[in-house]
Amino acid sequence: MSDHRHVFGVGAEVRFDEEKFVIQDAYTGGSDNLTKSFESAPKHRKAIYNEVCAQDLDYDRGDDFIQIGRIDLNAARKYLTRIVPRRSVAGVAAALVLVTLQRIILPVLHWFDSRRQWGDLRPWGSR
């Protein structure tokens, strides 16, 4: 948290409770309107999550949990087979192909094209 406050949009004065993974007074610096009471906050369908929020978060202060996720091939497979509607799988596959082109293949092609400058990907001699 100390090195990545800008990612969470919080200032240096905000405290982080490592034990509970809670950002204390998280809604400052332009996001004051995100602060809400426990009663007005949307509730989860599983009561245990609501109980944890009521117990660990100070809604008057503006606390928030840090939510971190990780996706691997197994999680991606489960997501595609269980969550994504069957009619949308083709769209997800097309988006994945486009992202692969944009993030992997095109930079490699640009790197080896020494005739043109491609933003940060410049031929060796022009640096």
Secondary structure as GFF3:
##gff-version 3
##sequence-region A 1 127
A	DSSP	alpha_helix	5	8	.	.	.	ID=ss1
A	DSSP	beta_strand	15	17	.	.	.	ID=ss2
A	DSSP	beta_strand	22	24	.	.	.	ID=ss3
A	DSSP	three_ten_helix	32	34	.	.	.	ID=ss4
A	DSSP	alpha_helix	47	56	.	.	.	ID=ss5
A	DSSP	beta_strand	64	65	.	.	.	ID=ss6
A	DSSP	alpha_helix	73	78	.	.	.	ID=ss7
A	DSSP	pi_helix	79	83	.	.	.	ID=ss8
A	DSSP	three_ten_helix	86	88	.	.	.	ID=ss9
A	DSSP	alpha_helix	89	100	.	.	.	ID=ss10
A	DSSP	pi_helix	101	105	.	.	.	ID=ss11
A	DSSP	alpha_helix	106	112	.	.	.	ID=ss12
A	DSSP	three_ten_helix	124	126	.	.	.	ID=ss13
###
